[in-house]
């Protein structure tokens, strides 16, 4: 049970809040599933690109991990007031940036040491 506090973090509140958000997203139907797929697909695709030794994929993975940590901290602490819908814009922009960086990482041609840097 996650009801214990860890360094002032209410992990049960984080689990409950994230679960509520996911349920609301799924209840939106196709739009919610697409948004969930885009957001959840970024770290998975980043890991696949890292397995192909595309090191630029570390940036989208870091974006994904950072957003998840902020999402969990939002519910686990009382550091922020409720931003309402204002939180969607920066998060969406970061996910979009992550996908752009991932595409660059995968499509970018590798240069050999003899071709310059």
Backbone as CSV, one residue per row, in Angstrom:
resi,resn,N_x,N_y,N_z,CA_x,CA_y,CA_z,C_x,C_y,C_z
1,UNK,0.846,-1.182,0.000,0.000,0.000,0.000,0.890,1.243,0.000
2,UNK,0.543,2.202,-0.825,1.367,3.390,-1.001,0.938,4.542,-0.107
3,UNK,0.250,4.256,0.986,-0.283,5.342,1.803,0.774,6.024,2.652
4,UNK,1.956,5.461,2.723,3.018,6.052,3.541,3.576,7.293,2.868
5,UNK,4.044,8.198,3.695,4.694,9.396,3.173,6.183,9.132,3.040
6,UNK,6.752,9.520,1.939,8.178,9.353,1.696,8.761,10.736,1.434
7,UNK,9.552,11.242,2.379,10.141,12.579,2.259,9.084,13.643,1.985
8,UNK,7.944,13.520,2.609,6.873,14.492,2.424,6.045,14.276,1.177
9,UNK,6.263,13.181,0.477,5.497,12.887,-0.738,4.371,11.915,-0.396
10,UNK,3.175,12.273,-0.749,2.036,11.385,-0.540,1.879,10.529,-1.796
11,UNK,2.493,9.362,-1.782,2.525,8.507,-2.967,1.137,7.973,-3.316
12,UNK,0.302,7.782,-2.332,-1.069,7.319,-2.605,-1.852,8.402,-3.354
13,UNK,-1.650,9.653,-2.980,-2.323,10.749,-3.687,-1.826,10.840,-5.131
14,UNK,-0.534,10.595,-5.335,0.015,10.611,-6.694,-0.596,9.489,-7.528
15,UNK,-0.654,8.286,-6.957,-1.236,7.157,-7.682,-2.711,7.413,-8.004
16,UNK,-3.419,7.922,-7.033,-4.849,8.188,-7.214,-5.085,9.286,-8.257
17,UNK,-4.307,10.358,-8.181,-4.474,11.464,-9.122,-4.136,11.078,-10.548
18,UNK,-3.037,10.351,-10.716,-2.653,9.917,-12.057,-3.678,8.937,-12.607
19,UNK,-4.164,8.043,-11.760,-5.194,7.092,-12.182,-6.466,7.819,-12.625
20,UNK,-6.849,8.856,-11.880,-8.034,9.646,-12.240,-7.823,10.338,-13.582
21,UNK,-6.641,10.917,-13.780,-6.342,11.583,-15.049,-6.407,10.603,-16.222
22,UNK,-5.834,9.413,-16.032,-5.858,8.411,-17.103,-7.286,7.962,-17.399
23,UNK,-8.091,7.779,-16.355,-9.492,7.397,-16.564,-10.242,8.468,-17.341
24,UNK,-10.016,9.742,-17.006,-10.666,10.841,-17.727,-10.219,10.876,-19.183
25,UNK,-8.953,10.614,-19.418,-8.431,10.615,-20.779,-9.041,9.482,-21.594
26,UNK,-9.138,8.304,-20.994,-9.718,7.152,-21.682,-11.206,7.366,-21.955
27,UNK,-11.893,8.040,-21.030,-13.324,8.297,-21.199,-13.619,9.249,-22.347
28,UNK,-12.613,9.969,-22.847,-12.818,10.879,-23.972,-12.978,10.139,-25.297
29,UNK,-12.744,8.854,-25.295,-12.904,8.070,-26.514,-11.643,8.056,-27.359
30,UNK,-11.835,8.126,-28.674,-10.711,7.998,-29.607,-9.664,9.089,-29.396
31,UNK,-10.117,10.315,-29.159,-9.176,11.420,-28.944,-8.287,11.138,-27.737
32,UNK,-8.864,10.654,-26.674,-8.099,10.345,-25.476,-7.103,9.225,-25.699
33,UNK,-7.527,8.204,-26.449,-6.620,7.091,-26.729,-5.448,7.547,-27.594
34,UNK,-5.714,8.439,-28.549,-4.629,8.959,-29.390,-3.646,9.757,-28.541
35,UNK,-4.164,10.642,-27.683,-3.291,11.429,-26.817,-2.480,10.533,-25.892
36,UNK,-3.115,9.524,-25.362,-2.420,8.586,-24.481,-1.335,7.823,-25.244
37,UNK,-1.650,7.408,-26.470,-0.672,6.698,-27.291,0.526,7.556,-27.654
38,UNK,0.276,8.822,-27.970,1.368,9.734,-28.318,2.262,9.976,-27.108
39,UNK,1.649,10.212,-25.951,2.432,10.494,-24.743,3.163,9.248,-24.243
40,UNK,2.492,8.108,-24.241,3.120,6.874,-23.744,4.091,6.287,-24.765
41,UNK,3.880,6.590,-26.031,4.751,6.062,-27.072,6.115,6.722,-27.118
42,UNK,6.207,7.958,-26.623,7.483,8.677,-26.684,8.594,7.976,-25.906
43,UNK,8.387,7.604,-24.639,9.494,6.926,-23.955,9.790,5.546,-24.539
44,UNK,8.756,4.848,-25.004,8.979,3.526,-25.598,9.773,3.636,-26.895
45,UNK,9.396,4.582,-27.736,10.120,4.778,-28.994,11.545,5.274,-28.726
46,UNK,11.702,6.086,-27.691,13.043,6.560,-27.326,13.936,5.403,-26.910
47,UNK,13.380,4.479,-26.133,14.157,3.305,-25.726,14.538,2.449,-26.926
48,UNK,13.623,2.297,-27.883,13.941,1.541,-29.096,15.064,2.225,-29.882
49,UNK,14.992,3.555,-29.983,16.043,4.285,-30.700,17.382,4.164,-29.970
50,UNK,17.343,4.163,-28.649,18.581,3.988,-27.880,19.177,2.606,-28.119
51,UNK,18.326,1.608,-28.302,18.823,0.265,-28.596,19.505,0.227,-29.963
52,UNK,19.135,1.171,-30.850,19.785,1.284,-32.153,21.006,2.217,-32.075
53,UNK,21.392,2.576,-30.847,22.543,3.447,-30.591,22.364,4.839,-31.183
54,UNK,21.155,5.337,-31.112,20.863,6.717,-31.504,20.833,7.541,-30.223
55,UNK,21.972,8.095,-29.865,22.138,8.710,-28.554,21.341,9.988,-28.387
56,UNK,20.953,10.624,-29.469,20.105,11.810,-29.364,18.743,11.459,-28.757
57,UNK,18.374,10.191,-28.797,17.100,9.747,-28.222,17.093,9.860,-26.698
58,UNK,18.247,10.137,-26.096,18.269,10.380,-24.650,17.468,11.626,-24.286
59,UNK,17.449,12.617,-25.159,16.701,13.849,-24.875,15.195,13.604,-24.797
60,UNK,14.564,12.938,-25.775,13.133,12.659,-25.633,12.820,11.766,-24.427
61,UNK,13.724,10.838,-24.126,13.515,9.995,-22.948,13.570,10.841,-21.680
62,UNK,14.502,11.766,-21.619,14.594,12.662,-20.461,13.358,13.550,-20.347
63,UNK,12.834,14.005,-21.477,11.595,14.794,-21.463,10.457,13.966,-20.891
64,UNK,10.340,12.719,-21.330,9.270,11.842,-20.842,9.385,11.598,-19.343
65,UNK,10.580,11.286,-18.895,10.792,11.019,-17.466,10.524,12.286,-16.655
66,UNK,10.990,13.420,-17.148,10.759,14.685,-16.447,9.291,15.024,-16.330
67,UNK,8.543,14.855,-17.415,7.101,15.139,-17.365,6.377,14.203,-16.422
68,UNK,6.764,12.926,-16.417,6.122,11.994,-15.499,6.423,12.372,-14.047
69,UNK,7.660,12.765,-13.776,8.023,13.164,-12.406,7.237,14.394,-11.965
70,UNK,7.110,15.380,-12.842,6.339,16.580,-12.500,4.876,16.221,-12.278
71,UNK,4.342,15.332,-13.109,2.953,14.879,-12.977,2.751,14.203,-11.621
72,UNK,3.649,13.324,-11.236,3.545,12.637,-9.948,3.732,13.615,-8.792
73,UNK,4.696,14.531,-8.907,4.926,15.494,-7.840,3.753,16.448,-7.661
74,UNK,3.049,16.747,-8.750,1.881,17.617,-8.653,0.859,17.031,-7.681
75,UNK,0.631,15.727,-7.767,-0.345,15.091,-6.892,0.246,14.700,-5.538
76,UNK,1.530,14.408,-5.488,2.148,13.917,-4.260,2.529,15.033,-3.290
77,UNK,2.499,16.266,-3.747,2.878,17.391,-2.888,1.800,18.455,-2.968
78,UNK,1.932,19.458,-2.157,1.042,20.617,-2.270,1.847,21.845,-2.692
79,UNK,2.850,21.621,-3.538,3.727,22.699,-3.971,3.038,23.678,-4.898
80,UNK,2.106,23.185,-5.722,1.473,24.033,-6.728,-0.019,24.129,-6.454
81,UNK,-0.602,25.247,-6.874,-2.053,25.323,-6.888,-2.521,24.679,-8.190
82,UNK,-3.791,24.463,-8.310,-4.335,23.800,-9.497,-4.176,24.700,-10.720
83,UNK,-3.352,24.291,-11.713,-3.176,25.131,-12.899,-4.334,24.999,-13.887
84,UNK,-5.231,24.047,-13.654,-6.344,23.845,-14.578,-5.853,23.402,-15.941
85,UNK,-6.438,23.940,-16.979,-6.077,23.565,-18.344,-4.772,24.213,-18.805
86,UNK,-4.233,25.155,-18.021,-2.999,25.845,-18.418,-1.800,24.907,-18.455
87,UNK,-1.871,23.770,-17.793,-0.743,22.835,-17.766,-0.626,22.043,-19.058
88,UNK,-1.677,21.997,-19.848,-1.635,21.202,-21.075,-0.675,21.769,-22.110
89,UNK,-0.629,23.080,-22.249,0.175,23.692,-23.318,1.668,23.389,-23.176
90,UNK,2.296,23.641,-22.014,3.721,23.327,-21.926,4.004,21.830,-22.043
91,UNK,3.166,21.010,-21.448,3.383,19.564,-21.519,3.245,19.074,-22.962
92,UNK,2.235,19.561,-23.657,2.045,19.162,-25.059,3.211,19.626,-25.915
93,UNK,3.687,20.831,-25.655,4.828,21.339,-26.404,6.083,20.509,-26.171
94,UNK,6.292,20.089,-24.929,7.463,19.258,-24.637,7.360,17.876,-25.284
95,UNK,6.156,17.295,-25.298,5.981,15.995,-25.960,6.218,16.148,-27.459
96,UNK,5.704,17.221,-28.048,5.940,17.474,-29.475,7.435,17.652,-29.752
97,UNK,8.118,18.423,-28.910,9.562,18.586,-29.052,10.276,17.235,-28.940
98,UNK,9.828,16.401,-28.016,10.421,15.075,-27.858,10.285,14.242,-29.119
99,UNK,9.107,14.276,-29.749,8.911,13.503,-30.979,9.768,14.053,-32.118
100,UNK,9.887,15.373,-32.201,10.738,15.970,-33.245,12.190,15.540,-33.040
101,UNK,12.667,15.612,-31.800,14.045,15.181,-31.524,14.231,13.697,-31.812
102,UNK,13.226,12.910,-31.521,13.323,11.475,-31.780,13.382,11.193,-33.276
103,UNK,12.583,11.894,-34.039,12.613,11.719,-35.493,13.988,12.116,-36.035
104,UNK,14.529,13.219,-35.533,15.871,13.649,-35.954,16.900,12.586,-35.586
105,UNK,16.764,12.021,-34.386,17.719,10.999,-33.932,17.684,9.767,-34.824
106,UNK,16.511,9.372,-35.250,16.379,8.147,-36.047,16.742,8.389,-37.511
107,UNK,16.372,9.542,-38.049,16.565,9.810,-39.477,17.974,10.317,-39.775
108,UNK,18.576,10.985,-38.814,19.893,11.578,-39.025,20.893,10.523,-39.472
109,UNK,21.619,10.863,-40.498,22.638,9.935,-41.003,23.866,10.003,-40.138
110,UNK,24.454,8.857,-39.907,25.696,8.810,-39.144,26.857,9.103,-40.077
111,UNK,27.798,9.812,-39.537,28.994,10.109,-40.309,30.144,9.330,-39.721
112,UNK,30.942,8.789,-40.573,32.136,8.075,-40.111,33.189,9.066,-39.653
113,UNK,34.201,8.593,-38.957,35.242,9.490,-38.467,36.010,10.171,-39.595
114,UNK,36.012,9.578,-40.778,36.747,10.164,-41.890,35.963,11.279,-42.583
115,UNK,34.672,11.425,-42.260,33.833,12.426,-42.945,33.737,13.716,-42.152
116,UNK,34.404,13.852,-41.070,34.334,15.076,-40.273,33.281,14.945,-39.196
117,UNK,33.133,16.012,-38.430,32.170,15.956,-37.321,30.862,16.592,-37.666
